[in-house]
Amino acid sequence: MQFCHVICSSGIFPETYIHLKEATVKDRGQHETVIPGELPLGQELTSTLREWAVIWHKLYVDNKTTQFRHVQQMTYSLIEWRSQILSGTLPKDELAELKKKVTAKIDYGNRILGLDLVVRDDNGNILDPDETSTISLFKAHETASKRIDERIQEEKVHLLVLAFRIKFFYVVFNGSTVLLFFIFFILFFFASFICSENYLVRWGSNGMPKEIEKLNNLQAVFTDLSSSDLIRPKISLVCQIVRVGHMELKDGKKHTCGLRRPFGVAVMDITDIIHGKVDDEEKQHFIPFHKVNITLLILGLWVSLKLLPGDLAQVQKDFSHLVDRSTAVARKMGFPEIILPGDVRNDIYVTLVQGEFDKGKKKTPKNVEVTMSVHDEDGNLQEKAIHPGAGYEGVSEYKSVVYYQVKQPCWYETVKVSIAIEEVSRCHLRFTFRHRSSQESRDKSERAFGMGFVKLMNADGTTLQDGKHNLIVYKGDNKKMEDAKCYLTLPCTKMEMEEKEAPSGKNLHHLANFTPTKDSTKDSFQIATLICSTKLTQNVDLLGLLNWRSNSQNIAHNLRKLMEVEGGEIVKFLQDTLDALFNIMMEMSENETYDFLVFDALVFIISLIGDIKFQHFNPVLETYIYKHFSATLAYVNTNSSEIWSNRYCCLMELLCFAIVCSGPCNPPPKYFEQKTDIFCVFSAANLVVCLNGVIGSRSRTAQLK
């Protein structure tokens, strides 16, 4: 509560609840004005924090975690700066610098929260509308809005890259090669997940890298880190250490060689580096190893890290002393916030999760090794399709770590499968299981005791769904295990087997063996997959639209179903979806039914991108219109005698409006609710861009003729 002066010595409020503030009173009496003595910036900070607190609470109730944490981070910054300003201890130059940071943060926060924009002068002071001309207010508003848009563009469009370099590595072992797998590991409340590809380092038994040319040049960049990654509560850099050699650390010519064995792990908390609190590329961080074998002499490694703004191309240009063409690139396991046209990606991440294997006739559990490979429908091996980690070429077969006498091994090893897009529909993953003996003579006689497989493409043409898959472990003749024609007709997962059993009522468990006389297997094996592809979709309705030429009788159905597709799936295929819509409009121009449906779909997509959740895709739409838009016959439907009554009269204007005016404060107009002339609501700038688009469309048509 604020008091200007003490009227009497006693009152109804306890003294401990009263805080007196300095203030100046003008025109005492009925129309007096109270002017607080504190800085105007402090007052603005107080009112802003109170306004944001209400929105912050609503975001928590609505379970919008990402926006909630974003507002939380901005609120904490404002509270800290407010305490510095109110302390009155800052020098004049530092106060002026802090004032710029505060006003920039307030304006930025108000924009992303959909609040009103505050118009200021060059010093950050709020302009008084009574003392400022209308033209000056308009120019100041335009400048401020442009400045905020540029900042949002910079934060949203530009990705982040973490430069990583191994300075020194110290470990003592006997006659084995060591593999180091570096990954990002995110802890989020009670859940955790890996967010990056592996960066693989191979360390020889001589204490040097296996590739001598990489000596003093062990560096990588983890790309596609987005603004949502900056607000994670805890992010760690994890180094998984795998030893390649004998089953045990013993010398002997009769021992089996080449086995991948668990060796150790190293973990470093890099939350402060990701949040930008630590920024020193020369600082070396020591990461101690946690040993699997306590008798082994093993220390750790020294690394340096630095967070770099921009995408990979920009970072290579601006930070050439840190990142060059020889630097390994580990991409994010997932899509970045922006997927620009022309960015083609077709990565399939496969994680060996866990398994359970019966010991059979053995007295102890098996030492199971899983071998993963990629084959086509004829059984042909896809060469070098599996990538264990960035920094090395692909391999044709990937062998898992071997755990010694463990009945239920848990691997959690992730690899990337990269094959041509046109080959995905024909390919499948094959997993073979083999017991590995520590004695070389026994190991040579061991054969694969089981196999499993999973197809990358479903029967309806969609890609394998993300998530965990419980595969069936088939047993039988080794030759049949290698013959794709023998097993591709069988169900590959337990869910698929249950679906086939349900309609017929027959028990298909005997199919789990290639020879029906044997008992069905009790073994189980689980994998997890993640598809990161700009050409392959897991949604049936979107797939039907993208492949509309092969199923032309369902065009109308697919156009209606497009409105029900999840927005995140549409924006991943934004360019292909827009191409399909415009191609339908051009090639099916004689059917007016499609005209209305295509227009409705375009309005839906534009409204989707106008949503605050997908507003950072505006540059993608802009790039598409100016560089990739090729609907050369679009003007035909907009140049008829009914141009002002046909819906296509505002097609280009809607697209341009999405670029110029989209956002939480200026959503695209709802055409169906506005019966007035559409051109009345568009600015002159929109019409100029529209005319340029139509002229460009006509010129392309002239070139084709």
N, C-alpha and C positions, 0 to 999 in steps of 0.2 A: 504494500500500500504506500502511496506517495502523499506526503503532506508538504505544503508550501511554508506554512508557519504554524506554530503552536497557538491555538486559540485559547485554550485553558490548560490548567495543570493536570486535569483528570479527565477520563473518558471511559467509554464502554469496552475498549480493546485493551488487552494486556500489553504491557510495555515490551515484552519479549517478542510479540508478533508485529511490532511496528518498526519500520526501517525508514529513517528520514533521508531524503535525497535533496540535494541542492537544486534549486529551481528559481526561475525569475518569473514574476507575475506582472503582466501588463494589463492596463485598463481594469483596475480593481473594481469589483462591484458585480452587477448582474451579468455583464458580458466580459468578464475577465478571461485572460488567456494565460495558461501555465506553460512555460517553456523550460523543460528539464535542463539541468546543468551538465549532464553527461553528453558525451559525443553522440552526434546523430547516428554514426555507424553502430554504436553500441545499442541504441534503441532499435535500429533495423535488425540487428542480429537477434535481439530478444524476440521481436515479433515473428521473424522468420522461423526460429526454432520452435515457437509455439504452433505455428501453422504446419510445419513439417511433422511435428509430433503426432498430430491427428492422422495425417496420411500414413505415417510410419506404422501406427497402430492398425490401421485398416489393411495395410499390406501384410502384416503379420496374421491377421484374422483370415484373410483371403489365401494364405499360404503361398504368397508370391515371394519365394525365398531369395531369388537373385536380386529383385528390386529392393526387397527389405534390407538386405546386407549392403546394397549400394547406398541407400538413404542413411543407413546406420553409419557407414564410413564417413559420408559427408557431414552428418550431424556431429560426430565426434570431432571432426576437424574444426567446425564452426565453434563448438564449445571451448576448445583449446585456444583458438584465436581470440574469442571473446574475453577469456580470462586475462590474456596478455594485454588486450586493449584497455580493459577496465583497471588493470594494475597501475597504469600511468607511469610506468618505468621505461617505456620504449623511447629511444631517441627519435627525433623528427623524421629522419630519413628512413629508419626501419618501420616507423608507423605508416609512412606513405606507401612503402613497399607492401606491408601487410594489408593495407586498405585495398590495394589492387587485387591481391589474392582473395580477400574476403568477398568483394563485390563480384569477382569472376565466378567464384564458387556458388554464390547465391543465385546469380543469373542462370548459371548452368543447371543448378538443381531445380529452379522454378521451371525451366524449359522441359526437362525430362519428366517432371511431375505434372505437366500440363497446366501450370499456374501462369498468372499474368506476368508479362515482361516489364521490368522496371527500367525506365529511360534515364540515363545518366550522362553527365558531361565527361570530358577527358580525364578529370581527376577522380571520377567515381562518385561524385555527389549527385543526388537525385534532383532532376530538373523540376522546377516549379512551373506548372502549366499556366499559372496566372502571370508569370513574368517572362515566359518563353513563347515566341511566335509559333504558329501552327506549322509553318514550313520547317522551322528548326527542330520542333518536336518530331516531325515525320522523318527528317534526315537522321536524327539521333536514334530513333527507333529502328530505322532501316540498318544503320551501321551496327547497332547492338545485336540485332537479330542475325545479321550476317556473321558477326564475330562468334556468336554462340554456335551457329550452324557449322562453322569451320572447325570449332573445337570438337563438336560431336562427331563430325566427319573424321577428324584425326583420330579420335579415340575408338570409333566404331570400325572404320574401314581399315585402318592400319593395324596389322597384327603385331604380335610381340615375338621376339626370338631370344632364346637364352643361349648365349655362347658359353661353351664348356670346354675346358682344357685340362688334361692330366699333366701336372708338373713333375711328379715323381711317384714311383710305385715301388714298394719294398715288401718282398715276401720271400721266404726261403722254403723250398720244397725239393723233392728228389725225383728227377727224371720225368716230370710231367709237364704238360702244357696247361696253362690256366686261361679260361675264358671269362671275361668280365662283361656282364650285361648291365648297362646303366639304363634306368627307366625313371619316369616321374610317377610318384605314388601319392594320391590325394586322399587325405582323411577328411571325411565329411560327417560330422556328428558320430553316429555309431557305424557308419558304412565306410568302405574304402574301395578305391578302384585305381587301376593303372590308366594313365591318360596319354602316354606317349609310346612310340615304338622303342624298341631296344637300340642302344648304341653298343656295338660289339667291339671289344678289344681282345686280341689274342696275344698272350704273354708266354714266351718260350721258357724252357727249363734253364736256359743260360742267363736268365735275369734280364732279357731284353725283348722287345716286341718281335713277334714271329716274322713280320715284314720289316726288315731293317730300315727301309726308307721312311717308316713312320716314327723312327726314333726322334724324340723331341718335337713331334708333330701329331700327337694324339689329341685331336680336338673335334668337336661336333657342335651342331646347333640344333636345339629343339624348337621347331617352328610351330606356327598357327596358334600360339597362345593368345587367347582373346581376353577382353575386359572382364568376362565372367570368371576367368581363372584368377584374376587379381584379388578377388574378394573371398577366395577359399580360406577357411580358418586355419588349415595346416596343409603344407605341401612338402614332400620329402623327395630327395634324390636317393634312389636305392641302387646299390651295386650288388648284383647276384654273381657269386664266384663259383665257377664250375671247373673241376679238375679233370683232365683227359689223360688217362693212363690205366694203371692196374686197379683192380677192385679195392685193394688195400695198399697202404704206403709201404710196400715191401719190395725189395729187389729180387728178381728171379726170372730166368729165361722161360720157365714153364707157365708163368702167369699170363692171363689174357690181357692184351693191350687194347688201347683205344676206347675204353669204357668212359662214359661221362658220369662223373660222381660229384655229389654235392660237396662243397669245399668251405664256404663261408658266406657272409653277407656284411655289407657296410651301408649305413644309413646316415644321411645328413639332412637336417631340417633347413630348408631353403625358403621358408615363408617370408622372412624379412627381405631376401633378395628379390623374390617375385613381387612383393609389395613395394619395392623401390626404396626401402629404408636403408639398405646396404648397397653401395654402388662404388666398388673399387675393384677394377679388373686386375690389378697387380697383387691384391691380397690373396694369399694361399691358405686354403682351408684344409685342415687335416681330418680325414675320415678314418677312424679306427675300424679294423675288421673284427667281426664277431666270429670266433672260430668254431667249426664243427668238431675238430679234434684238438683237445686242449694240450696235447703233447707237441703240437706242431708250432714251430716258430713263425709267426705271421704278425705283421704290424698293421700297415694300412697304406693309404695313398694321399697325396696332396693334390688338390684341384683348385682352379680359379674359375669363377663364374661372373657373368655380367648380363644384365637384361638390356636388350637393344630394341628400340621402337622401329616398326616397319615390317614389311614382308621380306622374304629372302633376297629378292633382287635389289631392294633398296638397301638392305643391310650390307650386302656384298659391295655396294657402291660407296656407302658412307663409312663403313668400318672395315675397309679392306685389310687393315693390319690385324684384325681379329678373324675375319671370315674370308676365305678365298674359295676357289673352285675345287680345291682338294679337301675341303672341310666336309666331313660326313653330315648328312641331313637326316634327322629323325623327326618324322612328322607326327602330328597329333593323331591319336586313335579316335577319330571322329572328325566331324566337319568344323571348320572355323566359322566365325560369325558371318563372314562374307564369302560367298561362292561366286566369283566373277565369271562372266561368259568366257569360254575358252579354257577354263580351268578344268581339264578332264582328269578324273581320278577313278580308279577301279581297283581298290585294295580290299582284300578279304582277310580279316584277322582271325586266326584260329588259336584258341587256348586249350592246351591239354589240362583238364581240370583234375580228375581223379578217376580211380578205378578200384575194382575189387576182384581178385583172382583166386580161384580155388587152388589149393596146393596139390590137388590130385594125389598121385602116388608118392609124392615127396613127403618127407618128415617135417620139413620146414617150409615156410612160404617161399614163393618164387622171387627171383631177382628180375623183375619184369622190365623189359626195354620196349618202348613203343617206337615204331618206325612209321613216319607219315610221308605220303607221296601223293602226287596229283596225276590222274589218268583220265583219258577220254573214254567214250563209250565202247571203243574197241580194245581198251586195255593198254593203249600206248602211253608210255611215261612222258609227262611234260617236263622237259629239261629245265633245270635252274628256275623253277617256278616258286620255290619256297625261300624266303629271306629271313634268316634268324635275327638279323640286326643290321642297322645302318652301318656303312663303312666297308661292307664286303658284298661280293656278288652272291646271287642266289645259288641254292643247292637243289639237287634233284630229290634227295631224301633227307629227312630230318630225323635224327635219333634223340630220344629223350634221355634225361638223367636216369640212372639206375640206382634204386634204393635197395639196400642189402636186406633181404629176407623181411620184406614188409608186405603184408596181405592187402592192405588198403593204401596204396601210394597216392600222394597228392602232389602233382607236379606244378601246376599253375605256370606253365611255360607257354609263352605267346610268340607266334611267328606270323609273318605276313605272306599271303599267297597272292601273286601278281600274274595274271594271265590275260590274254587278249579278250576284249569284251565279246567278240563274236564266238569265242571258244567256251565261254562260261556255260552255255546251255548244254554242252556236250561233255563237260568234265565233272568229276567227282573226286572226293578225298578218300584215300584208302589208308587204313591203320592196321598194321600187323603187330602181333604181340609175341615176344620171344623171351625165354628164360636164358639169362646170361650166367655162365659159370665162371668162377675165379680161376679155374684151371683151364689152360688153353686146349688140352686134349679133349676134355669133356665139352667145352664150349663149341668146338667144331662140329660135334655130333648133334647139337641142339637145333631143332627146327621150330619154325613158327607154330605155336599151339592154338592160335586164333586170329581172327581178323574182323574188322568192322569197316563200314564205309558210310558216307553221306553224300547225297547229290547236292550240287550247288544251285540247281534250278528246280523249282517245284513243277508239278504237272500243269498248273495253270499259267505258267510262264513267269511267275514272280520269283524273286531271289530267295534263297534260304533265309528264314526269319532270324533276327538277332536274338541272342539268349543262349541258354544251356540246352543241350540235346543229349539224351540218354541213348547211346547206340547199342545195338545188339551185337554181341560177340559171337561170331560164327566159328565153328570148329569142324575140322574134317581134313580131307586130302589137301596137301599143300599146292598141288597143281590146280585144283579147283579154286583155291583162294586167290590165285593169280589170274584166273580167267574171268574177265569182267562179265562175259555173257552168262556165266553161271550164277552170279550173285546179284546183278543189277535188277533182276526181276523180283527179288525178295525185298521185304520191308527193311529199311535201314535203321529206324528208331523204334523204340518200344511203343511210342504213341501211334506211329503208323501201323504197327502190328495190331494194336488194340482196335484201331479204326477198321481194319480189314476183317478182324474177327467178329465184330459186332453185327454187321448185316447178315453174315452167313451163319453165325452161331457155331462155327467150327473152330477148333483149337489149332492154331498155327504154330505152336511152340516147337513142333517137330521140324519146322523149317530152319530152326536155329542151328541145325547140323546139315552139312552137305550129304551125309550118309544117315538116313532116317533111323537106322538101327541103333545108333548111339543115343545116350541120354542127352537131354537138352542141357545146355550150358547154364551154370549158375553165375558165370562171370558177368561183370558189368563195366561199362566204360562211359565216361561223361566228358563232353567237350563244350566249349562256348565259342560262339562266332559273332563277329561284328562286321557288317558290310559298310564300307565307305566308298560309294560309287555315285558318280553323276550321270550314269547311263542305265543303271540297273535299279529297279524299284521293287519294294516289297508290298506295294499296294495294288490290288487287282484293278480297281477302278481307274487309277491313274495310268496303269499299264495299258488298259483298254483304249484310253484316249491317245496315248503316245503311239500306239500301233493301230490307229484307226483305219488305215488303208487295208489292212489284212482282215478287218472285221467291220466293214462299212455299214452293215445292216444295224449295228448297235451304236451308231454315232450319237443319236439323240439320247439314248440311255446313258452313255458314258459322259456326255456333256452335263446332264443333270446330276450324275453322281459326283462330278468334279467338285460341286459345292459342299460335299460331305467329307472330302479328303482333308486330313489334318494339315494345317498350314505349314508346319515344318517340313513335311514331305514335298509340298508344292514348291516352296522356295528353293529347295535343292535342285529341282528340275525346271526352274523358272524359264530359262531360254527355250528348252525343248517344248515346254507346255505352250508358251506363246507362239512358237513356230507351228505347232500342231493346230492351234486355234485359227491362225491366219491362213494356213494351208487349207483347212476345211472351208473357210470363208471363200477362198479363191476357187477351189476345185469343185465345191458344191454350191456355187452361186445361184444355180437354177432353183434350188429348194429354199423357199423363204423360211421354213421352219428352223433350219440350221442358223439362219441369220440372227434370229432372236435369241436362240440358245447360246450362240457364240458370244453375242454381245453381253448377255447375262453373265457368262463365264469371265469375260474380260473385266466387267465391273466388280465381280467377286474378287478377282486376283488383285485389282488395284486397291480395293477397300482393305484387302488382307495386308498389303504392303503398307497401307496407311496406318495400320495398327502399331502401337508403340512397341510391341514385341518384335515386329519385323521391319521397323522403320529404317534399320541400317541396310536394308536391301534396296533402298531407293537408288543408290548409285548403280546397282545391277540393272534396274529397269531403265535408268538413263543411258547406260552404256548400250543396252539392247536397242533402244529406239534410235540412237544416233549412229551406231556402228553395225548392228546386226539385223535391224528391221528390214525385211525384204519382201513384204507383201505388195508386190508390184501392181496388183489389180485392186488394191484397197480403195483407190479413188473411184473405181468404176461404180461401186455401190454407194458412193457419197456424191456422185456427180450427175445423178438423174434428175428428172423434173421434180421429184418429191424430196429433194435433198434436205429441206427444212423440216419435213415431217418424219423422215426415216431415221431410225435410231443411229445409223452409222454417220449421221451428220456430225456427231460429237465424239466419234471414236478417237481420233487423234487428239482432240482437245482433252478428253479424259486422261489419256496417257501423259500429255504434257502437264496437265493439272496435278497429276500424281507426283511429278518431279518438282514443280515449282511450289506447290502449296500443301504437300502432304505433311503429316505430323500429328501429334496429339491435339494441337490447338486448331489445326486447319485440315480436317479430314476431307477426302474427296466428296463432291456433292452427291446426294442420293437422287439419281436421275428420275426414279419412279415417283418421288414425292414432289418434284419440281416440274410443273407443267408449263412454266414460262419458257421463253426463248432461251435456249442453253447458252447462247453467246452473250447474254446479258450479265452472266455471273463470271465470265472469264475476263481476265485483264488483257490489255493490248499485247503484252509480252507473250501470253499464251497463244494468241491468234497468229503472231508472227512465227512462232515455232511451229504451229500447226501448218501454216502455209508453206513453210520450208519443208515440212515432212511430206505434204501432198505434192509439191513441186519435185522433190527428190524421188517420190514414188513414180511420178509420170516420166521423169527422165530415165529411170531404170526400164520402164516399159518401152520407151522409145529406143533404148539401146538393144533390147531384146528383139524388137521388130527389125 
